[in-house]
Amino acid sequence: MNILNEDTIYRINSMSTEKGFDIYEACGYLAGILFAAGLVPQVYKSFKTKNLRDISYGWQFTYLTATTVMVIYGVHKELPAIYIPTFFENLLILSLIIMKIQYHRKEKIRLELEMNDITMDDIKMDDTTINETRMHEKENP
């Protein structure tokens, strides 16, 4: 039995024009929302654990490039179902990139300090203290 016969297709098409509801547009928005929502658990977990070692920069920058190009395309073609959720995907992937850079930097500093027998409790982890510690280490090797 063919579910998508001519009568069904006609009813779907007429539903979108007669009642002001476009099922295809709704599918586009739903897909966009689900794609963007798919990143939320990863961003949340990364924020809570501060561990992004398993997320590669290659994947992040490829994803960022793809979503940026998709936003450009959606705006050009006037497809809000494409560019609105994709813009939010862009923000989420940017937050992952920023977290990865920030957490990687802090992890690297922590490892350097451990090698010098300095614990994280011995210093306050802010940019000023980190820079002072590095300057002190360079002055007194």
KAHUKA-V106503 format. One record per backbone hydrogen bond with DSSP energy under -1.0 kcal/mol. CO is the residue of the C=O (numbers start at 0). NH is the residue of the N-H. Records with the same first field share a line. If there is no record, write none. Layout:
BEGIN
CO = NH, NH
END
This chain:
BEGIN
2 = 4
4 = 8
5 = 9
6 = 10
7 = 11
8 = 12
9 = 13
10 = 14
11 = 15
12 = 16
13 = 17
14 = 18
21 = 25
22 = 26
23 = 27
24 = 28
25 = 29
26 = 30
27 = 31
28 = 32
29 = 33
30 = 34
31 = 35
32 = 36
33 = 37
35 = 38
38 = 42
39 = 43
40 = 44
41 = 45
42 = 46
43 = 47
44 = 48
45 = 49
51 = 54
55 = 59
56 = 60
57 = 61
58 = 62
59 = 63
60 = 64
61 = 65
62 = 66
63 = 67
64 = 68
65 = 69
66 = 70
67 = 71
68 = 72
69 = 73
70 = 74
71 = 75
72 = 76
73 = 78
78 = 81, 82
79 = 83
81 = 85
82 = 86
83 = 87
84 = 88
85 = 89
86 = 90
87 = 91
88 = 92
89 = 93
90 = 94
91 = 95
92 = 96
93 = 97
94 = 98
95 = 99
96 = 100
97 = 101
98 = 102
99 = 103
100 = 104
101 = 105
102 = 106
103 = 107
104 = 108
105 = 109
106 = 110
107 = 111
108 = 112
109 = 113
110 = 114
112 = 117
113 = 116
118 = 121
123 = 125
125 = 129
126 = 130
127 = 131
128 = 132
129 = 133
130 = 134
131 = 135
132 = 136
133 = 137
134 = 138
135 = 139
END
